Amino acid sequence: MKFQFKKILLVSVLLFCFLSTNFHMVLAHQGTTSSNQTIKNIAIILDSPEFYDSSFTNDVLNGFDLVNETYNMNYTVYALTNYSKSPITYYYNQTSTNHTELADNLVKTGQYDLIVFMGYELRREKKANFLPNRYPDTKFLYYDLSGQVPSHPKSSLGNNTAFFSFNESHVGFIAGTLTAEVISPQKIAMICTYRNSWPSDVSKPRPDPRSWQLITGFQSGVLRSTPEVELLIYYIDYFWEKWTDSDKAKELAEDLNKQDFDLIFSALQNNNTLGILEGFTENVVTVDSDRSIIDGTVPSVVKNNTKAILTLFEKFNQSVSNFPGNHTLGLEENVFYPSGWGNVTGIMEEIYTDVVINNIVIPTNIKHAENTPGFEIFAFLSIILYITISRRRKK
């Protein structure tokens, strides 16, 4: 009985923070600085706006506002625009550049102790340009990389580099569970960013890692509750094309409209998701967006960047040795919340209990849906997982 009470209490505390979407962490030492503090001035390089919903970016900057208030760290934002892939270029202040070149110039000014690359695409750079190796006295933080890191010799990674990610499989799992429980669709299309580097090799899908993690989690969440649902994966293009094309996403969504799909799960960047919303007339589930549209709120699973960033800098501020390495937040850290689903407190309780307390493993390497070979194996394993969970609940 005591054990059950402890589990209920833990879940209740987690949910209290989780469901507070306007959460602001107030620390006991707010307004003071640590004797170990080595960061005073921060340069934040923001990825091009088409990749992120404005709510995501605003939440990130709100987190840095609190870092400034709590630790007296100043920050300046350098917002990139007009992303182009081949070669990777952006614009800053109406001048063509890229994130590596911009960061290099910022380091040379001597003004900044920390350079923050905020955005998934900012991981792309050549080994020779890996700035942390060239400037060991400056700290570098790569934020929201979905577990991906820039290409570089890992053995030479110094103590001045931190990679910060969210577990996208957990994001997808929450979205899939809520989809099955709240919307109950029978036929779902999951849309990935791109299928492969080469269009001639369609038999071996190697899609974008972030997009794929989201879909693996989403499949798990859906099949956990409704193993009979029909799931199919679609891709908007190939890696070598310009894949920030909302018109192409809209065209695919319009085609799926004609195939009687009940719902689309968009595992895409913001610009392409907007195309899906425009082209599909039924339900669309997204991630990383907390927005309202004319006919209601789009169901989404959102990251609490404000909480995550403040927690991250609390850790950094306590000791310089806490800075380097890979930092990943998932369901255990309580940094995801549902937006646009209505009252889903009970479902969120089950998700936290199953994953955090009872340690149910969310698959991370699912590579098939009904329209790809090998899906039957995954479906069988998912049914076994579903039966196991159901039996435990009855007990």
C-alpha positions, -999 to +999 in steps of 0.1 A: +000+000+000+028+024+009+046+016-024+014+023-044+010+056-025+047+066-033+041+059-070+009+080-070+026+108-052+056+108-076+033+108-107+013+136-092+043+158-086+056+151-121+023+160-137+020+192-117+051+205-133+044+188-166+010+204-172+021+239-162+029+250-198+038+285-186+062+270-160+089+293-146+115+277-124+125+299-094+157+289-077+166+296-041+198+314-052+182+335-079+201+367-086+233+353-072+263+339-090+285+309-083+321+312-074+327+286-102+310+306-128+330+311-160+303+322-184+294+359-185+284+366-221+266+343-245+261+345-283+230+326-295+230+317-332+194+308-341+186+284-370+166+297-399+129+304-388+113+280-413+126+251-392+108+260-360+074+271-349+076+306-334+064+292-300+095+270-298+119+299-305+101+322-281+103+295-254+141+291-259+146+329-256+124+330-225+147+303-210+178+326-217+159+355-201+157+335-169+193+324-172+202+361-174+180+370-144+192+340-123+229+339-131+236+373-145+247+359-178+241+383-207+231+370-242+229+384-277+208+367-304+221+363-340+192+351-361+200+333-394+176+333-424+172+319-459+187+284-454+201+267-485+216+232-484+241+228-512+264+243-501+251+252-466+245+289-466+224+313-446+219+351-445+227+373-415+220+410-417+213+406-454+248+391-460+254+356-472+272+335-445+268+302-426+267+294-389+303+283-387+316+314-404+294+336-382+305+319-350+341+321-361+338+359-364+320+361-330+347+342-313+374+365-327+357+396-312+367+382-278+332+393-264+317+358-257+325+330-233+299+307-248+286+303-283+252+285-286+241+269-318+203+267-315+189+244-341+190+209-355+206+219-389+234+237-372+251+204-365+262+203-402+298+213-406+331+200-419+356+185-396+382+211-405+357+238-394+348+223-360+352+254-339+356+238-305+389+223-316+401+256-329+391+277-299+396+256-267+392+287-245+357+293-257+327+271-247+303+258-274+268+245-268+248+227-296+212+228-286+183+205-297+203+181-319+181+150-314+212+130-304+231+140-336+265+157-333+286+175-359+311+153-377+344+155-359+370+131-343+354+122-310+387+114-295+397+150-298+366+165-282+377+188-255+361+201-223+347+231-240+318+214-259+283+204-248+256+188-269+221+191-257+192+170-270+157+158-263+147+121-266+126+124-297+114+088-294+097+099-261+081+129-279+067+105-305+056+080-279+035+106-261+020+118-294+012+082-305-004+073-272-026+105-271-035+099-307-048+064-300-066+073-268-081+107-278-087+106-316-088+068-322-080+068-360-081+036-380-058+046-408-027+068-401-001+083-424+033+091-408+053+115-428+091+115-427+114+142-440+133+123-466+137+086-476+173+083-487+204+100-500+200+084-534+166+079-551+178+047-568+182+030-535+146+032-522+147-004-508+169+008-479+154+038-463+178+060-443+157+090-434+165+120-413+175+107-378+152+132-359+122+124-381+128+087-378+131+088-340+097+106-338+081+080-360+095+050-340+081+065-308+048+074-325+043+038-338+050+024-304+025+047-287-003+040-312+002+002-313+004+000-275-033+009-273-047-001-307-026-028-323-051-032-351-046+003-366-033+007-401+000+026-402+019+037-434+050+058-438+055+084-465+084+106-474+083+141-489+115+139-509+152+128-510+181+142-490+197+160-520+166+180-528+156+212-510+135+196-483+121+228-467+094+229-493+059+235-479+044+232-514+057+197-517+043+188-483+010+203-492+009+182-524+015+150-505-012+159-479-037+166-507-030+132-522-034+114-488-067+132-485-080+111-514-068+079-498-092+081-468-066+086-441-081+096-407-049+113-395-014+124-404+015+124-380+039+151-392+075+142-382+087+172-401+103+206-395+079+235-391+078+248-427+068+214-441+043+208-413+025+240-423+021+225-458+006+194-443-019+215-423-029+234-454-033+203-476-050+178-452-086+182-441-087+156-414-067+154-381-030+164-381-008+157-351+025+177-349+054+181-325+073+212-313+044+236-321+021+253-296-001+273-320-037+279-327-053+280-361-086+294-373-106+262-366-090+252-333-058+241-317-035+217-335-027+186-313+010+186-305+036+175-281+058+204-271+092+207-254+094+229-223+126+247-234+123+273-207+126+247-180+152+227-199+175+256-205+173+269-169+179+233-156+209+230-180+225+262-168+219+254-132+240+223-138+267+242-157+268+269-130+275+245-102+307+231-117+328+236-148+332+198-150+295+195-157+297+213-190+312+190-216+296+159-232+261+148-243+231+158-223+197+143-232+164+149-215+135+126-218+103+116-200+122+112-167+131+149-167+095+160-172+101+185-200+073+176-225+037+187-224+006+181-245-010+210-264-044+210-280-056+176-267-080+187-241-079+172-206-054+142-209-042+141-173-052+105-168-034+094-200-003+113-191-003+096-157-003+062-174+025+072-197+047+084-168+039+054-148+046+029-176+078+046-188+094+063-158+082+041-129+077+007-145+106+011-171+087+000-202+112+004-230+102+025-260+118+010-292+142+032-310+151+012-340+117+005-357+123+006-394+090-006-409+053+002-413+027-017-433+040-004-466+076-015-460+090-051-456+092-065-421+064-046-404+048-079-393+076-086-369+073-052-352+034-055-351+038-089-334+062-075-308+039-045-302+009-068-296+029-088-270+038-054-253+001-044-254-010-077-238+017-075-211+006-039-202-031-049-202-025-079-178-005-057-154-033-031-153-059-058-145-038-069-116 
